[in-house]
């Protein structure tokens, strides 16, 4: 993301306009700990409690990683170490870490809104008994 203004994340999923893109903060959070291959990323996303019951589709993960890379949030390189086939290794960038901080605020706001909505719906159900 070349822009550094406060609106740099305006069209980013971290703005909260696309709940179906929660895979982005999951990928960034995992990569913030260490660089990983796509297969391991998918496995770890599947292991996040109460997020997904199984690892997401690997081809979808790679498509999403390509998008994150084109936006400058991750970089990749070929890992040719060992006696195995070369694999892409993904790593979060400084801009990706900024985006992850923005996601944290967005998710906290979602949680507050959802908690409030739960109270509202519970009260509505209770009042209509």
Beta strands, then each sheet from edge to edge (+ up, - down):
strand 1: 36-37
strand 2: 74-79
strand 3: 87-92
sheet 1: 1+ 3- 2+
end
